[in-house]
Amino acid sequence: MRPRNLHEFIGQKHILGEGKLLRRAIEADRISSLILFGPPGSGKTTLARVIAGVTRAEFETVNAVLAGVKDLREVVARAKERLEGDVVGGAPCRTTLFVDEVHRFNKAQQDALLPHVENGTITFIGATTENPYFEVNKALVSRSRVFELKHLEEDDLRSILEAALADEERGYGKRSVQVDSSAANHIVGLASGDARNVLNALELAVETTPPREDGVVFIDSHVAEESIQQRALLYDKDGDVHYDTISAFIKSLRGSDPDAALFWMAKMIRAGEGPRFVARRMVIFASEDIGMADPMSLVVASTAAQAVEYVGLPECQFNLAQACIHLAVAPKSNSTMGYFEAVRAVEQGASDEVPNHLKDTSRDKKGLGHGKGYRYPHAFRDHWVAQQYLPDAMQGQYFYKPGDLGFERQIKERLESRRPTKRTERP
């Protein structure tokens, strides 16, 4: 059922809709080097084959896993012959090379290919499930247009299923097959945006279901559930989905949405992400995004991380869920970022001379007067006294800026009463 032309291609309207650049280039046979980037089953290889079907250029295909430098050199040699019109019975002809899983190219393969892409000997089309800006040679990326394909929508998947049922040549159009609407919804819903999952489930359901007395192969929800029992989660611990999902998790926590945070955490754990990783990120979040607005958040996150080590999966999911909810609903503050303002002040050469009254008194008190004039806070009311603690040149500079939420509001009120101009006075 692989589409043979743009008319049969379903989905990806954001790059292949009427009037879109890529569609116009394909129809005009003016394809330049490009990289197709997207999840499995979104149509990358199919689109390359559609291009092969309409282009007047010779189309060659290699797989980055299987092809070596020798294979690429042979492709380049044939491409040069075609350009020079040395092929038997032929006029000069361009060559388009499709490289599947291009992110797996090693340096030697890339070096063998790059000059010939650059000088126009071949037109390069690469397909990858990984972000090409991170996983593909930068020189190849700079000489190619990158088009991102997305998960197919449920309407697209339903159209693919219907096309397979109707097609008399390659599908089940010549057989009496009926798919109940609930069965179709189940197959489409669990396909994870992957056309192959839909077609594989349909084939398994049809080929293993005996026809009724009237000759009709009827696929009901029970058969569909057996054919595709579990949603395939697209998740690569070292790839874009990993980073995008943890980003969504952290941003949901920061946005105080416990439902979204639980959802993204569930996806990570269900897909095989290590609970240590999730717990570690929550420990960081507790100080980075909540901090003094709810100091207990760090205790909760750290305890959950400890529980992960002590309990392990699957039971530690309760601990992770409790921490997740606590962090999501807690008041937020990023005032701990004041530390990095202090770091920048140090890096920019701020005075770091310790005031004399703060210096260690255990060695030089008598000779140099270190510690002289220090006021011991516990000797004063409320265990506090106005006193200089920053270097002379840093007086009046505040790095910690408490917010107005949660426990931090109390801190702010107390600090505001203790940060008068008198602070610049030395004892």
N, C-alpha and C positions, 0 to 999 in steps of 0.2 A: 504493500500500500504506500510505499514511499512516493511522494509527489514527483511528477516528471516535468512539471512546468510551473510557472508562477500562478496560473489559474487554479491549479490543484493545491498549491501551498496554503496552509491554514495557519493563521496567527501572525504575530510579529508585525502588526500593522504600523507600529511606530517607526519601522524602518522600511517596510515593503508596501505600505499603503499607496494608493494612487497619488502620483506626483512626488513621492519621496525620492530622495537622491539615489539610494541604492537601487530602487526599482527602475528608475530612469536609466541608470548606468547599465543594468542588466539588459533591459529591452533595447538599448542602443548598442550593445556589445562594446561598451567602452569601460570595461572593468579595469581598475588599477589595482595595485597590491592592497590587500585588505586582510584584517584579522577578525574572525567571528568569535565572539566571546559570550558564553552563556552556559546554563546548567544542562545536565544530560537530558536528552529527549526534547530539546527546544527547537531543533531543526538545523543545526550548524552544518552537518555533513550533507543533509538533504538540500540545503540551499546551495552548497558547493556543487552538487550534482545537477541542480537546476541550471546553474551558470554554465556547467559543462555542456548541457543540452542545447543551449541557445548560442553559445559563443562559436565564432568561426576559428578560434585558436585551437591548437592541439591541447588536449587536457590530460595531464598526468597526475597520478596520486601516489603519495608515499605516507607511511605511518612513522612518526618520529621515534616510536619505540623500536621498530623493526629495521628502519633504514639506517645505513651507515654512510660514511663520507663517500665511499665508492659508488653507492647507489645515486647519491646526489650529483656526483661528477658525471655519471652516465646520463642523467637527465639533462644536465647542462650541455653536454656534448651534443645530444640530440636536438636540443633547443637551438644551438648555434647552427647546426646543419639546416634546420627548417628556416631560420632567418635568412640564410644565404641561398636558399632554394636548392640545396643539394639533395633533398629527399627525392627519391625516384618519382617522376611524374608530377612533381609539385612545384608550385610557385612559392615565393617566400611566405612564411607562415609564423605567427606568434605561438608561444607556448605558455600555458597557464599551469602552474604547479600547485596542487592542493596538498598541504601538510596537515594531517590529522594529529591531534595531541601535540601541537607545536611547542607547548611549554616543556616537553620532555627533551627537546633538542639540547645536546651538550655543546660546549664551546667549539669543538672541532666541526660539528655539523653546521653551526651558525656561520663560522668563518668560511666554510666551503660554499655556502649559499649566498651570503650577503653581497659580494661584489657583483654577482650576476643579476640580483634584484635591482641593485643600484644602477647598473648600466642598461637595464631594460632587456637583457637576454631572456629573462623569464618574468612573468607576472605571478606574484606570490599570493596565495590565499591560505591562511592558517586558521585552524579551529582549535579552541581551547576552553576548558571548563574553569581555568584559573585566570585571575586578573592579569592581563598581558603586561600592564604597566609595572608589575612586580616580577612576573615569571618568564617573560620573553625578552630576548636580547633587545636592549634599548635602541640599537641601530635599526633592527628590523621594525620595531614599533614606529620609529620616527619616519620610516619610509612607507608606512601602511596606514590606511584608514581603519580605525577600530569601530566595529559595530557590535553593540551589546544586544543579545537575544535574551528574552525573559521567559520565565515559566509560562506555559500555555494557560490561558484562562479556561474556566470550566465550560464556557460556551464553545471554545475552540475544541476542547477534548470531546465534547458531545458531537460536534460536527464531524470529527475524525471517526468516531464510532459509527455514526450514521452513514458516512461515506463507505466504510468497510462493509456494512450490511447491504448497501445498495450496489456496490461495484460488482458487475457480472464477470469481469475478467480476472481481477486479483482478489476480490473479496467474496462475500457470501450472497451476492445478488442472484445466483442461479439456484440457491437452496432456500427452503422455507425456514427462515430463522426469525423469531420474534423475541425482542428483549423488553421485558417489563420496565416501566418507567422507574420504579424503585430500584431495579437491578442496574439500570443505566446510571442512575444517580449515585449508587454505591461505587460502581467502577470508576466513574469520573471523580467522585469525591476523594477516593483513596489513591488516585494516580499521581499525586504530587506534581501536577503540571507537566508530566512526562507522557508524550504520545505513545512511546513504546509500552508503557505500563498498561495503557488502555487497550492497545491491540493485542498484547500478550494475554491479558485477562479475558478478552473476548474470545480469542482463539481457544484458550484452555476450556472456557465454558461451553463453546459450541462443539468442540471435538470430543468432549467427554460426556455430553448429555444425549441420551438416546431420544429419537423422535417419538412423538405421541402417535396414536393410531391414525391420526389424519396426516401424518408425515411432517408435522411442524416441530422444529427444535425450539422449545420454549425455555427462555432463560428468565427465571424468576429471581427474587432477592436472595433466596437460599443458595442457589447455584452461584450467583454473583459473589456472595460472601465467601464461598469456598474458593472461588477463582482468584480473588484478591483479598486476603484476610487482614492485611495490616498496611497502614500507610507507610510508604517508603520515605524515610526522612533524609533529605539531602543535607549532609553535614560532613565537613572535612576539617579535622582538627588543626590543619595547617593552612587552610584556605580561606577564601573570602567569606563563606557562610559562617565559619567559626567566628571571625572577627565581627561580622555584621550582627550575629546573634548576641554575642556578649555586649556589643555596643547597645543593642536594643534593650537588653536586660538592665544595664547600668542607667540608661536614659529613662527607663520606666521607673526605676527606684528613685532617681533624682526628681522625676516628675510626680512623685507621690501617688503612683498608680499601682496598688498591690495586685490587681488582677492581671495586668499586662506583665508585671515582674514575675509573677508565679508562672504565667504561660511560657515566657522565654526561658525561665529556669527549667521548667518541665521539658521543653524541647531539647535543651542541652543535655540534661541527665538522660532522657529517653534515647537520645542519639549516641550515647556512650561517652559524653564528656566526663572527665574525672571530677568527682565531687570536691576534691581538694582545690581544683582550679576555681570552681564557683565560690567556695568558702573564702579562698584567698582574696578574690575580688571584692567580696562583701566586707572583709576586714578593712581593706583599703578604703572602700566607699564610706564606711562608718566614720572615719576621720576626715576624709576629703570633702564629703558633701553634707555631713550632719554635724560632726564635731561637737562643739560646746552647746549647741542647741539641745542636744540630748546625749550627754556623756555616756549614758548606759548603752548606747548603740554599739560602741566599740566593745563593751563587755559582752553583749549579746552575740555579736559577730565572731569575736574571738572564742567564745564558748562553743558556738556552733562548729567552728573550725576544729576545735579540740574534740567535739563529739564525733565529727567525721572520722578522726583517727581512732577513737575509742570504740565506736559502734560499727562504722562501715556501712556499705550498702547491703540491703535496701532500706534498713531502718533509719539511717541517718537522714533520709529524705524529710522526715518529720522535723529534725533539727534545722535543716536548711530552710524548710518552708517557714518555720517560726521566725528565724532570723530575717528572711526575705520580707515577710509581712511587717515585722518591727521596723526595718530600715525604710520600707516604703511609706509607712504612715507617720514616721517620726518627723518632727519639725526640722527644717533644713538650714544649714549654714555652711558657707565655705570660707569662714574666717581663718581657718588653719593655713590658707594660702598666704597669710601674712609672713609665714616662715620664709617663703621664697622671695618676698620683698626684702627680707633681711639678708638672704643669700646674695641678692643682686647688689645690695648696699656694700656688702663685704667685697664682692668681686670688683666693684667700681672704685675701690680704694677708700672707703669710708674710714675715718679714724677708728682704730681699735685699741687705743691706749686705755688701759684699765685705770679708772680714777683712783687716786691714792688711798682714799678711805675704804675702797673695796678690795684692795690687795691683801694677799696672805700675810697674816701677822705672826706666823709661827717661826719665821726666819729673820726678817729684817725690821721688826717693829722698833727695836731700840736704835739701830743705826740710821735707818732711812725714814722712820716714822710711818711705815706701811700700816694701814688700818686706822690711823689716827682720825678721829672725828666720825667714825662709823656709828650709826644709830641702830641699836638692837630693837627691831620691831616689837618683840614680845614684851619689851619694857614699857610700851605705850598702850593707850586705850585702843581697843579693837585690834590690837596686835599689828598696828600699822602706823608709820610715820612718814611724812613727806621727805624724800631723800633722792639724790641723784644716783642713778644706776647705769645710764648710758654714758659713753665717752662725751667729753665736753662739746665736740663739734656736732654731736648727734642729738643734742637736747631738743625736745619738742617734736621729735619724729616718732610716729606711732605705726607699728607694723600690725598689731592685732586690732582689728576693727570689729567688735562684736555686733551681731545682728539683733533683731527685735523679737525673735521667735523662741519659744520654749524657755529652757533654763537660762539661755544666754541673755535674755532680757534683764534678768537680775544682775548678771555680770556687768552688762552695759551700764546699768544705773549706778552700780558701785564704782566702776572705773571712771565714769563721768564726774563723780564727786571727788575723785582722787587724781584727776589729770588737770589741775589748774596750772596757771603760768608759774606758780611758785616752784614747780617741779625743776625749773632750770637753776634754782638756787643751790649752791654747794654748801655743805655743812661746815 
